[in-house]
Amino acid sequence: MAILRYSQGKFVLVVVCFLSLLITSKRLAEWSLRSSSPGVPSIRRPYASSHGNLSNFDDDAAASTDLTSSSVRIHDPLCDSFPDISNILVIVKTGASESYAKIPTQLVTVLSCVPDFLIFSDMEQDIAGYHVYDSLDTVLPQVKVQNPDFDLYNRQKYCIVDQQSCSVDIKDSEKPEGWTLDKYKNVHIVEKTYKLRPDYDWYLFIDADTYVLWNNLVQWLSKLEDPSTKKHYIGSMSLINDFSFAHGGSGYILSQAAMRGFVGNNSCIANHYDQRARDFCCGDYVLALALSDTIGVEVEQAWPTINGEKPYTIPYGSREWCHPIVTMHHMEPEEISSFWKFEKRFYESQEFPRPVIRFKDIFEEFVKAKLLPERYDWDNLSEDVLYLDPNHPERYTQKQKDKDRTKKLMKQYHIPAVERDAYKSFKHCSLLCSSVRNCFQFSYHHGACAYNKSFRFGKPAKKTDKKEERWMSGWQHRRIYDWAEEHQSCKEPVWPNIR
């Protein structure tokens, strides 16, 4: 009788396991279908990778996806001349508290002509007919339990209104909850992406406020070594404790070989870093650590082509001027829309083959006409050289003090008056910039005069009634215009030194 009970129990266990496998298989199939970008579903994409085939669904499934998609995506004539990105998958990372504010603009601009893409967040959602995956549902339970990093993740599931309203009274400006939670995402997103879409040559990972210039990207990637054999991890390099990683907001690129080696050959690789992520600041750092540990890949520097700035904060100068640009970061929805319109106008005025958009083109469109001799309540982000008020050292950060030229001048016997007095007022700071041949712009704030050897537009500064604390900025606009005219002609595109 005991043997019979054991056999029956074993049979029940086998049945349960079999049913679990069926449910899991069905869910994965639904994921694959739901995650196809409406308009041109991945199961129909023309690209046929040598490492697999995404077109393994039946015609009925494909037809049902087409029917769903046609009601979601409106055709943009720009897509008729869109570059072939059928071997590139773009993956967007966002958060539930911001997704409805940022994703819709991406869908009608940057992603509007993209045949296939994935969106990951910290909560499963559907936005305007597009599915958003929960990147954190596979984090180890023991890491989530009694971990304050996951307070937002747990709380937002029970929000009965919009997510932004549920979080508005709990935000901590010094350590935002979304930022703390974000560090667990990147490795899981990479793992989930490869399981859902294992057949692409290139995988581009971006944030919801990242802008992508597709024509530039396609031209650049076509020049790189075979992604099926070369393990590429490409991005704008950042450093923490002398360890380099690709800055996530700027976007980073992994090749097929890197994805296959990292995810395909290592089961549940993301869970190996769940506990370790608690000790680090950022998800892009954790991913770089995992790639280095697992497949020995280090980030390949692609700055300034992959860029963390946007049109108004980019420092324009000889280093960047003729370079093509592929990504920009911290783009507000309004800025994304404006740049998308610029791209459309730019390419409509050009003949095939399409030229690349360079930094100089962005300057001409977005910055040149806005430069004035002076602009109040404005920070133009000047920081190359500083002259600080020696009577009030308590006002300044250590970073500012390290760049302070006034302190260095005090050691000299003779100090030029224009430098000695630069910290005294906006007018004195302006006179200094005029006297320095390679000064293109300057700013004055709280007794600090700063000037730049490149030029950028900057951002509004907080208004104040205290005159000494008011931000004021100025540009040597005629000097800038002359420089731009002298450097108007660019030769062949200067791409990052990556093979």
C-alpha positions as CSV (number, residue, x, y, z in Angstrom):
1,M,0.0,0.0,0.0
2,A,2.9,2.4,0.8
3,I,4.5,1.6,-2.5
4,L,1.1,2.4,-4.2
5,R,0.8,5.7,-2.4
6,Y,4.4,6.6,-3.4
7,S,3.7,5.8,-7.0
8,Q,0.5,7.9,-7.0
9,G,2.3,10.8,-5.4
10,K,5.1,10.6,-7.9
11,F,2.6,10.5,-10.8
12,V,0.8,13.6,-9.4
13,L,4.2,15.4,-9.2
14,V,4.9,14.6,-12.8
15,V,1.5,15.8,-13.9
16,V,1.9,19.1,-12.0
17,C,5.4,19.7,-13.5
18,F,4.0,18.9,-17.0
19,L,1.1,21.4,-16.5
20,S,3.6,24.0,-15.3
21,L,5.7,23.6,-18.4
22,L,2.6,24.0,-20.6
23,I,1.6,27.2,-18.8
24,T,5.1,28.6,-19.0
25,S,5.3,27.8,-22.7
26,K,2.0,29.5,-23.4
27,R,3.0,32.6,-21.4
28,L,6.3,32.9,-23.3
29,A,4.4,32.6,-26.6
30,E,2.1,35.3,-25.5
31,W,5.0,37.5,-24.4
32,S,6.6,37.1,-27.8
33,L,3.4,38.1,-29.6
34,R,2.5,40.9,-27.3
35,S,6.0,42.4,-27.4
36,S,6.1,42.7,-31.1
37,S,6.0,46.3,-32.0
38,P,2.7,47.2,-33.7
39,G,3.0,48.1,-37.3
40,V,5.7,45.6,-38.3
41,P,5.6,42.6,-36.0
42,S,8.9,40.8,-35.4
43,I,7.5,37.6,-36.6
44,R,7.2,39.2,-40.1
45,R,10.6,41.0,-40.0
46,P,12.6,40.4,-43.2
47,Y,15.9,39.9,-41.4
48,A,16.9,36.3,-41.1
49,S,19.7,35.7,-38.6
50,S,22.1,32.9,-38.9
51,H,21.6,32.3,-35.2
52,G,17.9,31.5,-35.2
53,N,14.6,32.5,-36.7
54,L,11.9,34.6,-35.0
55,S,9.4,33.6,-37.7
56,N,8.5,30.3,-36.0
57,F,4.9,31.2,-35.4
58,D,2.0,30.1,-37.6
59,D,0.2,32.4,-40.0
60,D,-2.8,32.7,-37.8
61,A,-0.7,34.1,-35.0
62,A,1.0,36.5,-37.4
63,A,-2.3,37.6,-38.8
64,S,-3.8,38.3,-35.4
65,T,-0.8,40.4,-34.5
66,D,-1.2,42.4,-37.7
67,L,-4.8,43.1,-36.9
68,T,-4.0,44.3,-33.5
69,S,-1.2,46.5,-34.7
70,S,-3.1,48.2,-37.5
71,S,-5.4,49.8,-35.0
72,V,-2.5,51.1,-33.0
73,R,0.2,52.5,-35.3
74,I,-0.5,55.3,-37.8
75,H,1.7,55.3,-40.8
76,D,4.3,58.1,-41.0
77,P,5.5,58.9,-44.6
78,L,9.0,59.3,-43.1
79,C,9.0,55.5,-42.5
80,D,9.0,55.0,-46.3
81,S,12.6,56.2,-46.4
82,F,13.7,54.9,-43.0
83,P,17.0,53.1,-42.9
84,D,17.0,49.3,-42.6
85,I,17.3,48.5,-38.9
86,S,16.0,45.0,-39.2
87,N,19.1,43.6,-37.5
88,I,19.0,46.0,-34.6
89,L,16.7,45.7,-31.6
90,V,16.1,48.7,-29.3
91,I,15.2,48.1,-25.7
92,V,13.7,51.0,-23.7
93,K,14.0,51.2,-19.9
94,T,11.6,53.2,-17.9
95,G,9.8,53.3,-14.5
96,A,6.1,53.1,-13.7
97,S,6.1,56.6,-12.2
98,E,7.3,58.2,-15.4
99,S,6.3,55.8,-18.2
100,Y,3.0,57.5,-19.1
101,A,4.8,60.9,-19.3
102,K,7.7,59.7,-21.5
103,I,6.8,56.6,-23.5
104,P,3.9,58.1,-25.6
105,T,6.3,60.7,-27.1
106,Q,8.8,58.0,-27.9
107,L,6.1,55.9,-29.6
108,V,5.2,58.7,-32.1
109,T,8.7,59.9,-32.8
110,V,11.9,57.8,-32.2
111,L,10.1,54.5,-32.2
112,S,7.5,55.3,-34.8
113,C,9.3,53.6,-37.7
114,V,11.1,50.9,-35.7
115,P,9.9,47.4,-36.7
116,D,10.6,45.8,-33.4
117,F,11.3,47.0,-29.9
118,L,10.9,46.1,-26.2
119,I,9.9,48.3,-23.2
120,F,10.9,47.3,-19.7
121,S,9.8,49.0,-16.4
122,D,9.5,48.2,-12.7
123,M,5.8,47.3,-13.2
124,E,3.9,45.4,-15.9
125,Q,1.7,47.9,-17.9
126,D,0.1,48.5,-21.3
127,I,0.6,51.9,-22.7
128,A,-1.4,52.9,-25.8
129,G,-1.6,49.3,-27.0
130,Y,2.1,48.6,-26.3
131,H,3.1,46.1,-23.6
132,V,5.6,47.1,-21.0
133,Y,7.4,44.2,-19.1
134,D,8.2,44.1,-15.5
135,S,12.0,43.8,-15.4
136,L,12.1,43.0,-11.7
137,D,9.6,40.1,-11.3
138,T,12.5,37.6,-11.6
139,V,14.7,39.2,-8.9
140,L,15.3,36.7,-6.1
141,P,12.5,36.8,-3.4
142,Q,15.0,36.9,-0.6
143,V,16.5,40.1,-2.1
144,K,13.2,41.8,-2.2
145,V,12.0,40.8,1.3
146,Q,12.5,43.6,3.9
147,N,14.6,45.5,1.4
148,P,13.7,49.2,1.4
149,D,15.1,49.5,-2.1
150,F,11.9,47.7,-3.2
151,D,9.4,49.9,-1.3
152,L,8.4,51.7,-4.4
153,Y,8.1,48.4,-6.4
154,N,5.8,46.9,-3.8
155,R,3.7,50.1,-3.1
156,Q,3.0,51.0,-6.7
157,K,1.2,47.6,-7.3
158,Y,-1.5,48.8,-4.9
159,C,-1.9,52.3,-6.3
160,I,-5.5,53.0,-7.1
161,V,-4.9,56.2,-9.1
162,D,-2.1,57.2,-11.4
163,Q,1.5,56.3,-10.3
164,Q,2.8,59.8,-10.2
165,S,0.1,60.8,-7.7
166,C,0.9,57.8,-5.5
167,S,4.5,58.8,-5.3
168,V,4.3,62.5,-5.1
169,D,4.4,62.8,-1.3
170,I,7.1,60.1,-0.8
171,K,9.8,61.4,-3.1
172,D,13.2,62.1,-1.6
173,S,15.2,64.5,-3.7
174,E,18.5,63.3,-2.3
175,K,17.8,59.7,-3.0
176,P,14.8,59.1,-5.3
177,E,13.2,55.7,-4.9
178,G,13.1,55.1,-8.6
179,W,16.9,55.6,-8.8
180,T,17.5,53.2,-6.0
181,L,15.3,50.6,-7.6
182,D,16.8,51.1,-11.0
183,K,20.1,49.4,-10.1
184,Y,18.5,46.0,-10.1
185,K,17.0,46.4,-13.6
186,N,19.8,46.4,-16.2
187,V,21.1,42.8,-15.9
188,H,17.6,41.4,-15.8
189,I,16.6,43.5,-18.8
190,V,19.5,42.1,-20.8
191,E,18.7,38.5,-19.8
192,K,14.9,38.9,-20.6
193,T,15.7,40.6,-23.9
194,Y,17.9,37.8,-25.1
195,K,15.3,35.2,-24.1
196,L,12.6,37.0,-26.0
197,R,14.6,38.1,-29.0
198,P,17.8,35.9,-29.4
199,D,18.4,36.5,-33.1
200,Y,19.4,40.1,-33.6
201,D,22.9,41.3,-34.6
202,W,22.8,44.4,-32.4
203,Y,21.0,45.3,-29.2
204,L,20.6,49.0,-28.3
205,F,19.6,49.7,-24.7
206,I,18.3,53.2,-23.9
207,D,16.3,55.1,-21.3
208,A,12.8,56.6,-21.9
209,D,14.5,60.1,-22.2
210,T,17.1,59.0,-24.7
211,Y,17.0,60.2,-28.3
212,V,18.3,57.9,-31.1
213,L,19.4,59.1,-34.6
214,W,18.8,55.9,-36.6
215,N,20.4,56.9,-39.9
216,N,23.7,57.7,-38.0
217,L,23.5,54.5,-36.0
218,V,23.0,52.3,-39.1
219,Q,25.9,53.8,-40.9
220,W,28.1,53.4,-37.9
221,L,27.3,49.8,-37.0
222,S,27.7,48.7,-40.7
223,K,31.4,49.6,-40.3
224,L,32.0,47.4,-37.2
225,E,33.4,43.9,-37.0
226,D,31.0,40.9,-37.4
227,P,28.6,41.1,-34.4
228,S,28.0,37.3,-34.5
229,T,31.7,36.7,-33.6
230,K,32.9,39.9,-31.9
231,K,31.8,40.5,-28.4
232,H,31.0,44.2,-28.4
233,Y,30.0,46.3,-25.4
234,I,29.9,49.9,-26.6
235,G,28.9,53.1,-24.9
236,S,29.9,56.4,-23.4
237,M,32.4,55.5,-20.7
238,S,32.0,56.5,-17.1
239,L,34.2,55.6,-14.1
240,I,33.5,54.6,-10.5
241,N,36.6,53.7,-8.4
242,D,38.6,53.3,-11.6
243,F,36.2,50.7,-13.0
244,S,34.8,51.7,-16.4
245,F,31.2,51.1,-17.5
246,A,28.8,52.4,-20.2
247,H,26.6,55.2,-19.0
248,G,23.0,53.8,-19.3
249,G,21.2,57.0,-20.1
250,S,23.4,57.7,-23.1
251,G,22.6,54.2,-24.3
252,Y,24.8,51.2,-24.8
253,I,25.1,48.5,-27.5
254,L,25.7,44.8,-27.1
255,S,26.5,42.5,-30.1
256,Q,24.9,39.2,-30.8
257,A,28.1,37.4,-29.7
258,A,28.2,39.3,-26.4
259,M,24.5,38.6,-25.6
260,R,24.9,34.9,-26.5
261,G,28.0,34.5,-24.4
262,F,26.5,36.4,-21.4
263,V,22.9,35.1,-21.4
264,G,22.8,32.2,-23.7
265,N,25.6,30.3,-22.0
266,N,24.8,31.2,-18.4
267,S,21.5,30.1,-17.0
268,C,19.8,32.6,-14.6
269,I,22.8,34.9,-14.8
270,A,20.9,38.0,-13.6
271,N,20.1,36.3,-10.2
272,H,23.8,36.0,-9.5
273,Y,24.0,39.8,-9.2
274,D,20.7,40.5,-7.3
275,Q,22.4,40.5,-3.9
276,R,25.5,42.3,-5.1
277,A,23.4,45.1,-6.6
278,R,22.4,46.2,-3.1
279,D,26.0,47.4,-2.6
280,F,26.3,49.5,-5.7
281,C,24.8,52.7,-7.0
282,C,23.7,52.0,-10.5
283,G,22.4,49.3,-12.8
284,D,24.7,50.2,-15.6
285,Y,27.6,49.7,-13.3
286,V,26.3,46.3,-12.2
287,L,25.8,45.2,-15.8
288,A,29.4,46.2,-16.7
289,L,30.6,44.2,-13.7
290,A,28.6,41.2,-14.8
291,L,29.9,41.3,-18.3
292,S,33.5,41.6,-17.1
293,D,33.1,38.7,-14.7
294,T,31.3,36.4,-17.1
295,I,32.7,36.9,-20.6
296,G,35.7,39.2,-19.9
297,V,34.2,42.1,-22.0
298,E,35.1,45.7,-21.1
299,V,33.3,48.8,-22.4
300,E,34.5,50.3,-25.7
301,Q,34.5,54.1,-25.7
302,A,32.1,55.6,-28.2
303,W,31.9,59.2,-26.8
304,P,30.9,61.7,-28.2
305,T,28.9,59.7,-30.8
306,I,27.0,58.1,-27.9
307,N,26.3,61.1,-25.8
308,G,24.8,62.0,-22.4
309,E,24.0,65.6,-23.3
310,K,21.2,67.2,-25.3
311,P,21.2,70.1,-27.9
312,Y,21.2,72.9,-25.3
313,T,23.8,71.3,-23.0
314,I,26.3,69.9,-25.5
315,P,29.7,71.6,-25.3
316,Y,30.4,72.5,-29.0
317,G,34.0,72.7,-30.0
318,S,36.7,71.2,-32.1
319,R,36.5,67.8,-30.4
320,E,32.9,67.2,-31.3
321,W,32.2,69.5,-34.2
322,C,32.5,67.1,-37.2
323,H,31.5,64.0,-35.3
324,P,28.2,62.3,-36.1
325,I,26.0,61.8,-33.0
326,V,23.9,58.7,-32.4
327,T,22.2,59.3,-29.0
328,M,21.4,62.1,-26.6
329,H,20.1,61.9,-23.1
330,H,17.8,63.9,-20.6
331,M,15.5,64.9,-23.5
332,E,12.2,66.1,-22.4
333,P,9.2,65.0,-24.5
334,E,8.9,68.5,-26.0
335,E,12.6,68.4,-27.0
336,I,12.2,64.9,-28.5
337,S,9.4,66.2,-30.6
338,S,11.3,69.2,-31.7
339,F,14.4,67.2,-32.7
340,W,12.2,64.7,-34.6
341,K,10.8,67.5,-36.6
342,F,14.3,68.8,-37.3
343,E,15.4,65.4,-38.5
344,K,12.5,65.2,-40.9
345,R,13.3,68.6,-42.4
346,F,17.0,67.8,-42.6
347,Y,16.5,64.6,-44.5
348,E,13.8,66.0,-46.7
349,S,16.3,68.6,-47.9
350,Q,19.0,66.0,-48.7
351,E,19.5,63.6,-51.5
352,F,20.4,59.9,-51.2
353,P,22.6,58.5,-49.8
354,R,21.6,60.4,-46.7
355,P,24.4,62.4,-45.0
356,V,25.0,62.0,-41.3
357,I,23.8,64.6,-38.8
358,R,26.8,66.1,-37.0
359,F,27.2,68.2,-33.9
360,K,27.7,71.3,-36.1
361,D,24.2,70.7,-37.6
362,I,22.6,70.6,-34.2
363,F,24.4,73.8,-33.2
364,E,23.1,75.6,-36.3
365,E,19.5,74.5,-35.7
366,F,19.1,74.7,-32.0
367,V,21.7,77.0,-30.4
368,K,23.2,79.6,-32.8
369,A,20.3,82.1,-32.9
370,K,19.8,82.0,-29.1
371,L,23.3,83.3,-28.2
372,L,23.3,86.8,-26.8
373,P,25.9,89.1,-25.2
374,E,24.1,88.6,-21.9
375,R,21.2,86.6,-20.5
376,Y,20.0,86.9,-17.0
377,D,18.7,84.1,-14.7
378,W,20.6,81.7,-16.9
379,D,23.4,79.2,-16.4
380,N,25.3,78.5,-19.6
381,L,27.3,75.8,-17.8
382,S,30.7,77.6,-18.1
383,E,33.2,75.7,-16.0
384,D,36.6,75.4,-17.7
385,V,38.3,78.2,-15.8
386,L,37.1,79.8,-12.6
387,Y,37.9,83.0,-10.6
388,L,36.4,82.9,-7.1
389,D,36.0,85.6,-4.6
390,P,38.9,85.1,-2.1
391,N,37.0,86.7,0.7
392,H,34.2,84.1,0.7
393,P,35.7,80.6,0.2
394,E,32.7,79.1,2.1
395,R,30.5,79.7,-0.9
396,Y,32.2,77.2,-3.2
397,T,32.4,73.5,-3.7
398,Q,35.7,71.6,-3.6
399,K,35.4,71.0,-7.4
400,Q,35.2,74.8,-7.9
401,K,38.1,75.5,-5.6
402,D,40.3,73.0,-7.5
403,K,39.7,75.1,-10.7
404,D,40.1,78.5,-9.0
405,R,42.7,80.6,-10.9
406,T,42.5,83.5,-8.5
407,K,44.2,81.5,-5.7
408,K,47.0,80.5,-8.1
409,L,47.5,84.1,-9.3
410,M,48.0,85.3,-5.7
411,K,51.4,83.5,-5.8
412,Q,52.6,85.6,-8.6
413,Y,54.3,89.0,-8.2
414,H,52.3,90.7,-11.0
415,I,48.6,89.9,-11.5
416,P,46.9,91.4,-14.6
417,A,44.1,93.6,-13.4
418,V,41.5,92.0,-15.7
419,E,42.1,88.6,-14.0
420,R,42.5,90.1,-10.5
421,D,39.1,91.7,-10.7
422,A,37.2,89.0,-12.6
423,Y,35.3,87.8,-9.5
424,K,34.0,91.3,-8.7
425,S,31.0,91.6,-11.1
426,F,29.4,90.3,-14.3
427,K,30.9,93.3,-16.1
428,H,34.4,92.4,-14.9
429,C,33.9,88.8,-15.9
430,S,32.8,89.9,-19.4
431,L,35.9,92.0,-19.7
432,L,38.0,89.0,-18.8
433,C,36.4,86.8,-21.4
434,S,36.9,89.5,-24.1
435,S,40.6,89.6,-23.3
436,V,41.1,85.8,-23.6
437,R,41.4,84.7,-27.2
438,N,39.9,81.2,-26.7
439,C,37.1,82.3,-24.4
440,F,33.7,81.8,-26.1
441,Q,31.3,82.3,-23.1
442,F,31.2,83.1,-19.4
443,S,28.9,83.2,-16.4
444,Y,28.8,85.0,-13.1
445,H,27.2,83.8,-9.9
446,H,27.8,84.6,-6.2
447,G,31.3,86.1,-6.8
448,A,32.4,83.3,-9.1
449,C,33.4,84.1,-12.7
450,A,33.7,81.2,-15.0
451,Y,34.5,80.9,-18.7
452,N,34.5,78.2,-21.3
453,K,36.8,77.3,-24.3
454,S,33.8,75.7,-26.0
455,F,30.3,77.0,-26.3
456,R,26.9,75.7,-25.0
457,F,23.5,77.2,-24.4
458,G,22.8,75.9,-21.0
459,K,19.6,76.1,-18.9
460,P,17.4,78.5,-16.9
461,A,18.7,79.3,-13.4
462,K,16.5,79.8,-10.3
463,K,15.5,83.4,-10.0
464,T,16.4,85.3,-6.8
465,D,15.9,88.8,-5.4
466,K,19.5,88.8,-4.0
467,K,21.6,90.5,-6.6
468,E,24.9,88.7,-5.6
469,E,23.2,85.3,-6.0
470,R,21.7,86.0,-9.4
471,W,22.9,83.8,-12.3
472,M,24.1,85.8,-15.4
473,S,25.6,84.4,-18.5
474,G,27.1,85.8,-21.7
475,W,28.6,84.7,-25.0
476,Q,31.2,86.1,-27.4
477,H,28.7,85.5,-30.1
478,R,30.6,87.2,-32.9
479,R,33.7,85.1,-32.0
480,I,31.6,82.0,-32.0
481,Y,30.0,82.7,-35.4
482,D,33.4,83.4,-36.9
483,W,34.7,80.1,-35.5
484,A,31.7,78.1,-36.8
485,E,32.1,79.7,-40.2
486,E,35.8,78.8,-40.3
487,H,35.0,75.2,-39.4
488,Q,31.9,74.8,-41.6
489,S,33.4,72.2,-43.9
490,C,33.8,68.7,-42.6
491,K,35.3,65.8,-44.4
492,E,34.4,62.1,-44.0
493,P,32.5,61.3,-40.7
494,V,34.7,60.8,-37.7
495,W,33.4,57.6,-36.0
496,P,34.6,56.2,-32.7
497,N,37.8,54.1,-32.9
498,I,36.0,50.8,-32.6
499,R,36.4,47.8,-34.9
